[in-house]
Amino acid sequence: MEKAAPERVVLSSSVGDPVRDVSAVSAPHDGKGRLISIFVGAVLLPSLALSYVSIEFVPALAEGRKALAYENAGRTLYYIEKDLVMSAQAQALEAARAVGAERLLDGRPDVITPALRDAGLDPGMFTSLRLEGSSPGVPHPPRKATKWTESPREVLTGMDPPAGAPADEPVPWVDTHGMVSGILRYRYSPEFVQRRLIPRYFAKDFPNPDQTLVVRVSRPGGDPSHPHPEVVYETAPTPDDKFEVARGIENPSFRGLKLLLRYKDATIEKRERLWAMGTVGVIAFIDLMLAAGLYLVYSNVRREVHLARLKSDFVANVSHELKTPLALIRLFAETLELGRVPSEQKAHQYYQVINKESHRLTQLINNILDFSRIEAGRKEYRFAPADVARVVRDVVEAYRFQIEQQGFELTLDVADDLPEVPADEEALGQAILNLLNNAIKYSRENKSIRIEAHRDGARVRVSMTDRGIGIPRSEQKKIFEKFYRGEDSLVHETKGSGLGLALVRHIMDAHGGEVEVESAPGKGSTFTLVLPVEKS
């Protein structure tokens, strides 16, 4: 079968970054861990203290806001009353000018009523309408007109009605020459006030653009003519009669009526309670986000400290791994060179040791170089149709003698119908060799290794089973992280770089496959390389 030309692929992904359980990263005696804890406490605790003070301050602030809201509502009613009275005064002046000064000077109801009717106005709108000051019987010296709406009390000083006169509303009367020549006194009839004056004001003159305020005009009741409370006018229907602010109207035409105010959607107390709850919620949310952020910073710093320690251990382990084979190679090479070998059989053993250690050294260097290429994003794989069975057999045969010399029972079971898969044979062989080396290094008394390769549908599975120390479930994902080494004592006694399984995973990711692990402490492990028959 003619093989296709190799496909050159450059893979730029890095070996999986470690995501560790940071709870066991820093020991209590770790100085860096203590510094990190002090830093987090120095930032987090003052923040929590400030939040506590803020939360304690929020209820008092809410009470202050509520008092201010009540004050503003009362001020609003004051301006509503003022606008209503001024609107009534403007209408009274307009009606008085329509009646005329002569009739106003007369002031009798049987004169005023026909005059109002002749002017097209409601004849029953006033109970009293008269002009004082221009009659010779009641002299008042003319005075220059001022803006009575700004300071009417100054204009009316000295113009109070005689004792016993009806309590009417006085308005300065300005004649055609622009001079204040008298006082217009009026009092609207209650029926006109309730039926026409108040509805007209709230319909045309009341400023309530967003319709957030509900104002009611009511008569309290309790007098013989009105024994029961009565709603005169309401700007909007209310689900209940709970008005928060009330103000009595002192104007003679409106005397006995009361203004009441509330917010349409919620009471002042409810609005401020919601504000306080929202403010506390925002403070708590900020605290939560700050705590989460600090925890992430804390975790990342601790992880970096741990990673730095792992790198330091990696350098120490690699140094030892390099020194050991180099020392053995030098020792036996010098022995052979000096001719101090007692027999040819012994010389042959020395040659085997030199060969074995050189292979070990080559694999270690290859792992380090591959890892550096992966970290730099320059690792290249050359894909071509590969015979998986041949790759597995070649790796096993190259190391069979070394394996059997160490007392291992090696079983090889490779199916005859394995299809070719698109793969980089060198990288695939390195992945199998890394698994084989781990099986050798982490086995104790029960030295048995079984290697299987068979087809599983559209995939080829290569399994490596040993009877070694096994791996706890909590570590079965971590072992594929760079520099990570398990917690078993044999792992720490056995030197290693912590890169083998990380490289295996990266190789399988590049091939579109995966690596599976089944293991239990004390029962051994099974690592399986899963390769797709067709490369995705």
Residue pairs with C-beta under 8 A, 6 or more apart in sequence:
1 420
3 384
3 385
4 384
4 385
5 384
6 382
6 383
6 384
7 382
7 383
7 384
7 422
8 380
8 382
9 380
9 381
9 382
9 383
9 510
10 378
10 379
10 380
11 374
11 379
11 380
11 381
11 506
11 509
11 510
12 377
12 378
13 374
13 377
13 506
13 509
14 374
14 375
14 377
15 371
15 374
15 375
15 481
15 482
15 502
15 503
15 505
15 506
16 480
16 481
16 482
16 502
16 505
16 506
17 481
18 303
18 307
18 478
18 481
18 482
18 483
18 484
19 481
20 303
20 306
20 478
20 481
22 299
22 302
22 303
22 306
25 33
25 302
25 303
25 305
25 306
26 32
26 33
26 36
26 302
26 305
26 306
27 33
30 305
32 305
33 302
33 305
36 298
36 301
36 302
36 305
37 298
40 294
40 295
40 297
40 298
43 294
44 290
44 291
44 294
47 287
47 290
48 287
51 283
51 284
51 286
51 287
54 283
55 280
55 283
55 284
58 276
58 279
58 280
58 283
59 276
61 276
61 279
62 272
62 273
62 275
62 276
62 279
63 272
65 272
65 275
66 268
66 269
66 272
69 268
69 271
69 272
70 244
70 245
70 268
73 244
73 245
73 261
73 268
74 245
74 247
76 213
76 245
76 261
77 215
77 245
77 246
77 247
77 259
77 261
78 247
80 206
80 215
80 259
80 261
81 247
81 249
81 251
81 259
83 201
83 205
83 206
84 198
84 201
84 249
84 254
85 169
85 249
85 251
85 254
86 149
87 197
87 200
87 201
87 205
88 169
88 188
88 193
88 197
88 201
88 251
88 253
88 254
89 169
89 171
91 197
92 126
92 129
92 169
92 171
92 184
92 186
92 188
93 171
93 184
95 116
95 119
95 121
95 125
95 126
95 129
96 104
96 129
96 131
96 173
96 184
96 186
98 115
98 116
98 119
98 120
98 121
99 112
99 115
99 116
99 119
99 129
100 115
101 131
101 134
101 173
101 175
103 111
103 112
103 115
104 112
104 129
104 130
104 131
104 184
105 130
105 131
105 134
105 135
106 112
106 130
107 129
107 130
107 131
112 126
112 129
112 130
113 123
113 124
114 123
116 122
116 123
116 125
116 126
117 123
122 192
122 196
124 189
124 191
124 192
125 188
125 189
125 192
125 196
126 186
126 187
126 188
126 189
126 192
127 187
127 188
127 189
128 166
128 168
128 185
128 186
128 187
129 184
129 185
129 186
129 187
130 168
130 184
130 185
130 186
131 173
131 182
131 183
131 184
131 185
132 138
132 140
132 159
132 161
132 182
132 183
132 184
132 185
133 140
133 159
133 173
133 181
133 182
133 183
134 140
134 173
134 175
134 181
134 182
140 159
140 181
140 182
140 183
142 175
142 179
142 180
142 181
143 155
143 179
143 180
144 178
144 179
144 180
145 172
145 174
145 178
145 179
145 180
146 154
146 155
146 172
146 180
148 155
148 171
148 172
148 174
148 180
152 171
152 172
155 172
155 180
156 170
156 172
156 183
159 170
159 183
161 168
161 170
161 185
166 187
167 187
167 252
168 185
168 186
168 187
168 252
169 185
169 186
169 187
169 251
169 252
169 253
170 183
170 184
170 185
171 183
171 184
171 185
171 186
172 180
172 183
172 184
173 180
173 181
173 182
173 183
173 184
174 180
174 181
175 181
175 182
186 253
187 252
187 253
188 197
188 253
193 253
193 254
193 257
194 232
194 233
197 253
198 217
198 232
198 233
199 233
202 215
202 233
202 235
206 215
206 235
208 215
208 235
211 236
211 264
212 263
212 264
212 265
213 235
213 261
213 262
213 263
213 264
214 234
214 235
214 236
214 238
214 243
214 261
214 262
214 263
214 264
215 234
215 235
215 259
215 260
215 261
216 231
216 233
216 234
216 235
216 238
216 243
216 259
216 260
216 261
217 231
217 232
217 233
217 234
217 257
217 258
217 259
217 260
218 229
218 230
218 231
218 232
218 257
218 258
218 260
219 226
219 229
219 230
219 232
219 256
219 257
219 258
220 229
220 256
220 258
221 227
221 228
221 229
221 230
223 256
232 257
236 264
238 262
242 262
242 267
243 260
243 261
243 262
244 261
244 262
244 263
244 267
244 268
244 269
245 260
245 261
245 262
246 258
246 259
246 260
246 261
247 258
247 259
247 260
248 257
248 258
248 259
249 255
249 257
249 258
249 259
263 271
266 274
307 483
310 483
310 484
310 498
311 483
313 483
313 485
313 498
314 483
314 497
314 498
314 499
317 495
317 496
317 497
317 498
318 364
318 368
318 497
320 495
321 364
321 495
321 496
321 497
322 361
322 364
324 357
324 495
325 357
325 358
325 360
325 361
325 364
326 357
326 361
328 353
328 354
328 357
329 354
329 357
329 358
329 361
332 350
332 351
332 353
332 354
333 354
335 341
335 350
336 347
336 350
336 351
341 347
341 350
352 401
356 402
359 398
359 399
359 402
363 430
363 433
363 437
364 497
366 430
367 430
367 434
367 497
367 499
367 500
367 503
368 497
368 499
370 379
370 430
370 503
371 482
371 499
371 502
371 503
373 379
373 380
374 503
374 506
379 506
379 510
381 424
381 427
381 507
381 510
381 511
382 424
382 426
383 422
383 423
383 424
383 511
383 535
384 422
384 423
384 424
384 425
385 420
385 421
385 422
386 420
386 421
386 422
386 423
386 424
386 425
386 428
387 418
387 420
388 418
388 420
388 421
388 423
388 428
388 453
388 460
388 462
388 531
389 414
389 415
389 416
389 418
389 453
391 423
391 425
391 428
391 429
391 432
392 412
392 414
392 432
392 451
392 453
392 462
393 412
393 414
394 429
395 429
395 432
395 433
395 436
396 410
396 412
396 436
396 451
399 433
399 436
400 410
403 410
403 436
403 440
403 449
404 410
406 440
406 447
407 447
408 440
408 443
408 447
408 448
408 449
409 447
409 448
409 449
410 449
410 450
410 451
411 448
411 449
411 450
411 451
412 451
413 450
413 451
413 452
413 453
413 454
414 451
414 452
414 453
414 454
415 453
415 454
415 455
417 455
418 453
418 454
418 455
418 460
419 455
419 460
419 533
421 460
421 511
421 531
421 532
421 533
421 535
422 511
422 534
422 535
423 511
423 531
424 507
424 510
424 511
427 507
427 510
427 511
428 507
428 511
428 529
428 531
430 503
430 507
431 503
431 504
431 507
431 508
431 515
431 529
432 462
432 464
432 529
434 500
434 501
434 503
434 504
435 464
435 504
435 527
435 529
436 449
436 451
436 464
437 500
438 500
438 501
438 527
439 449
439 464
439 465
439 466
439 468
439 525
440 449
441 494
441 496
442 466
442 468
442 469
442 488
442 490
442 491
442 494
443 449
443 466
443 467
443 468
443 469
444 468
444 469
444 490
446 467
446 468
446 524
447 467
448 466
448 467
449 464
449 465
449 466
450 463
450 464
450 465
450 466
451 462
451 463
451 464
451 465
452 461
452 462
452 463
452 465
453 460
453 461
453 462
453 463
454 460
454 461
455 461
455 533
456 530
458 532
458 533
458 534
459 513
459 530
459 531
459 532
459 533
460 530
460 531
460 533
461 528
461 529
461 530
461 531
462 528
462 529
462 531
463 526
463 527
463 528
463 529
464 526
464 527
464 528
465 524
465 525
465 526
466 524
466 525
467 523
467 524
468 524
468 525
469 488
469 490
469 491
469 521
469 522
470 519
470 520
470 521
470 522
470 523
470 524
470 525
471 479
471 486
471 517
471 519
471 520
471 521
471 525
472 486
472 487
472 521
473 520
475 486
475 487
476 517
476 519
478 484
479 486
479 501
479 517
480 501
480 502
480 504
480 505
480 515
481 502
482 498
482 499
482 502
483 498
483 499
483 502
484 498
484 502
485 491
485 492
485 496
485 498
488 521
501 515
504 515
504 527
504 529
505 515
508 514
508 515
508 529
508 530
508 531
511 531
511 532
511 535
512 532
512 535
512 536
513 529
513 530
513 531
513 532
514 530
515 527
515 528
515 529
515 530
516 527
516 528
516 530
517 525
517 526
517 527
517 528
518 525
518 526
518 528
519 525
519 526
